[in-house]
Amino acid sequence: MHELALTEGILRIVAAEQKKNGFSRVQEITLRIGEYSGIIPSCIEEFFPLVSKGTAAEGAKLNLLTVQAVFSCPDCGFDGPLHGAACPRCGGTNIRMTAGREFYVENLTVE
């Protein structure tokens, strides 16, 4: 369950930002989570109340935004989702993922 460690990491980011900016409380935390990141968003939601207890983020709302996977084919210039292991336009297999692995704190709303 690496989501527990990731949730703790989110709280470390909050603590560092609190120290740097001097806010008292976090109202909302927006996270970007790629569909191929290997992270289970429901686990982050489950662990967050436990990990944030007693911190500036206790009671904060979590906004979990999913980043859809996008693949690029240098052979034909296709950019978009895949439904298999080959480019849907040219059939090439020289494709690479350009979005969908993200995991980061996008925004903190604080007071």
C-alpha atoms as a printed R data frame, in Angstrom:
    type eleno elety resid chain resno       x      y       z
1   ATOM     1    CA   MET     A     1   0.000  0.000   0.000
2   ATOM     2    CA   HIS     A     2   2.252  2.734  -1.257
3   ATOM     3    CA   GLU     A     3  -0.732  5.108  -1.155
4   ATOM     4    CA   LEU     A     4  -0.164  5.530   2.599
5   ATOM     5    CA   ALA     A     5   3.395  6.739   1.970
6   ATOM     6    CA   LEU     A     6   2.151  8.970  -0.861
7   ATOM     7    CA   THR     A     7  -0.499 10.475   1.403
8   ATOM     8    CA   GLU     A     8   2.163 11.153   4.014
9   ATOM     9    CA   GLY     A     9   4.185 12.822   1.255
10  ATOM    10    CA   ILE     A    10   1.267 15.104   0.465
11  ATOM    11    CA   LEU     A    11   1.226 16.176   4.115
12  ATOM    12    CA   ARG     A    12   4.983 16.855   3.986
13  ATOM    13    CA   ILE     A    13   4.345 19.161   1.030
14  ATOM    14    CA   VAL     A    14   1.583 20.902   2.996
15  ATOM    15    CA   ALA     A    15   3.893 21.325   6.016
16  ATOM    16    CA   ALA     A    16   6.686 22.752   3.854
17  ATOM    17    CA   GLU     A    17   4.292 25.200   2.187
18  ATOM    18    CA   GLN     A    18   2.853 26.173   5.571
19  ATOM    19    CA   LYS     A    19   6.328 26.892   6.905
20  ATOM    20    CA   LYS     A    20   7.222 28.892   3.798
21  ATOM    21    CA   ASN     A    21   3.943 30.844   3.494
22  ATOM    22    CA   GLY     A    22   2.591 30.976   7.058
23  ATOM    23    CA   PHE     A    23  -1.016 29.920   6.480
24  ATOM    24    CA   SER     A    24  -3.041 28.421   9.315
25  ATOM    25    CA   ARG     A    25  -5.325 25.939   7.571
26  ATOM    26    CA   VAL     A    26  -5.779 24.127   4.265
27  ATOM    27    CA   GLN     A    27  -9.293 24.181   2.858
28  ATOM    28    CA   GLU     A    28  -8.709 22.168  -0.324
29  ATOM    29    CA   ILE     A    29  -5.975 20.075  -1.895
30  ATOM    30    CA   THR     A    30  -6.112 19.370  -5.616
31  ATOM    31    CA   LEU     A    31  -4.156 16.361  -6.857
32  ATOM    32    CA   ARG     A    32  -3.484 15.283 -10.438
33  ATOM    33    CA   ILE     A    33  -3.347 11.497 -10.766
34  ATOM    34    CA   GLY     A    34  -2.551  9.834 -14.085
35  ATOM    35    CA   GLU     A    35  -4.626  6.832 -15.072
36  ATOM    36    CA   TYR     A    36  -1.396  4.846 -15.534
37  ATOM    37    CA   SER     A    37   0.312  6.148 -12.375
38  ATOM    38    CA   GLY     A    38  -0.389  2.952 -10.461
39  ATOM    39    CA   ILE     A    39  -2.093  4.966  -7.711
40  ATOM    40    CA   ILE     A    40  -5.522  4.041  -6.390
41  ATOM    41    CA   PRO     A    41  -7.318  7.339  -5.705
42  ATOM    42    CA   SER     A    42  -9.818  5.770  -3.294
43  ATOM    43    CA   CYS     A    43  -6.906  4.684  -1.066
44  ATOM    44    CA   ILE     A    44  -5.596  8.270  -0.941
45  ATOM    45    CA   GLU     A    45  -9.109  9.369   0.076
46  ATOM    46    CA   GLU     A    46  -9.254  6.663   2.735
47  ATOM    47    CA   PHE     A    47  -5.840  7.422   4.263
48  ATOM    48    CA   PHE     A    48  -6.068 11.216   4.118
49  ATOM    49    CA   PRO     A    49  -8.307 11.768   7.197
50  ATOM    50    CA   LEU     A    50  -6.043  9.548   9.307
51  ATOM    51    CA   VAL     A    51  -2.756 11.038   8.132
52  ATOM    52    CA   SER     A    52  -3.944 14.661   8.228
53  ATOM    53    CA   LYS     A    53  -5.304 14.469  11.774
54  ATOM    54    CA   GLY     A    54  -3.726 17.213  13.875
55  ATOM    55    CA   THR     A    55  -2.205 19.008  10.861
56  ATOM    56    CA   ALA     A    56  -3.151 22.177   8.980
57  ATOM    57    CA   ALA     A    57  -4.812 19.909   6.390
58  ATOM    58    CA   GLU     A    58  -7.180 18.193   8.824
59  ATOM    59    CA   GLY     A    59 -10.687 18.421   7.364
60  ATOM    60    CA   ALA     A    60  -9.472 19.700   3.988
61  ATOM    61    CA   LYS     A    61 -11.405 18.701   0.895
62  ATOM    62    CA   LEU     A    62  -9.513 16.510  -1.576
63  ATOM    63    CA   ASN     A    63 -10.046 17.139  -5.271
64  ATOM    64    CA   LEU     A    64  -8.671 14.197  -7.233
65  ATOM    65    CA   LEU     A    65  -8.367 14.944 -10.945
66  ATOM    66    CA   THR     A    66  -7.619 12.066 -13.291
67  ATOM    67    CA   VAL     A    67  -5.194 12.641 -16.153
68  ATOM    68    CA   GLN     A    68  -6.149 10.452 -19.100
69  ATOM    69    CA   ALA     A    69  -3.351  8.616 -20.891
70  ATOM    70    CA   VAL     A    70  -2.159 10.136 -24.162
71  ATOM    71    CA   PHE     A    71   0.182  8.389 -26.555
72  ATOM    72    CA   SER     A    72   2.253  9.818 -29.375
73  ATOM    73    CA   CYS     A    73   3.341  8.142 -32.598
74  ATOM    74    CA   PRO     A    74   6.406  9.750 -34.190
75  ATOM    75    CA   ASP     A    75   5.769  7.854 -37.441
76  ATOM    76    CA   CYS     A    76   2.457  9.551 -38.303
77  ATOM    77    CA   GLY     A    77   2.061 12.297 -35.687
78  ATOM    78    CA   PHE     A    78  -0.918 10.719 -33.885
79  ATOM    79    CA   ASP     A    79  -1.587 11.992 -30.351
80  ATOM    80    CA   GLY     A    80  -4.385 10.467 -28.334
81  ATOM    81    CA   PRO     A    81  -5.662  7.448 -26.447
82  ATOM    82    CA   LEU     A    82  -4.813  3.886 -27.444
83  ATOM    83    CA   HIS     A    83  -7.033  0.848 -27.478
84  ATOM    84    CA   GLY     A    84  -4.315 -1.711 -28.020
85  ATOM    85    CA   ALA     A    85  -0.560 -1.817 -28.475
86  ATOM    86    CA   ALA     A    86  -0.318 -0.088 -31.854
87  ATOM    87    CA   CYS     A    87  -1.048  3.336 -33.275
88  ATOM    88    CA   PRO     A    88  -4.696  3.459 -34.350
89  ATOM    89    CA   ARG     A    89  -3.819  5.657 -37.336
90  ATOM    90    CA   CYS     A    90  -0.812  3.914 -38.932
91  ATOM    91    CA   GLY     A    91  -0.511  0.640 -36.999
92  ATOM    92    CA   GLY     A    92   3.034  1.498 -35.895
93  ATOM    93    CA   THR     A    93   4.406  0.250 -32.596
94  ATOM    94    CA   ASN     A    94   6.935  3.041 -32.065
95  ATOM    95    CA   ILE     A    95   4.605  4.825 -29.638
96  ATOM    96    CA   ARG     A    96   5.296  6.534 -26.331
97  ATOM    97    CA   MET     A    97   3.134  7.749 -23.482
98  ATOM    98    CA   THR     A    98   3.137 11.536 -23.160
99  ATOM    99    CA   ALA     A    99   0.541 11.866 -20.368
100 ATOM   100    CA   GLY     A   100  -1.059  9.581 -17.824
101 ATOM   101    CA   ARG     A   101   1.680  8.818 -15.283
102 ATOM   102    CA   GLU     A   102   1.402 12.061 -13.317
103 ATOM   103    CA   PHE     A   103   0.985 12.377  -9.590
104 ATOM   104    CA   TYR     A   104   1.377 15.784  -8.037
105 ATOM   105    CA   VAL     A   105  -0.202 18.416  -5.834
106 ATOM   106    CA   GLU     A   106  -1.628 20.920  -8.290
107 ATOM   107    CA   ASN     A   107  -3.120 23.408  -5.858
108 ATOM   108    CA   LEU     A   108  -3.620 24.212  -2.181
109 ATOM   109    CA   THR     A   109  -6.450 26.498  -1.101
110 ATOM   110    CA   VAL     A   110  -5.482 27.927   2.275
111 ATOM   111    CA   GLU     A   111  -6.569 30.483   4.857
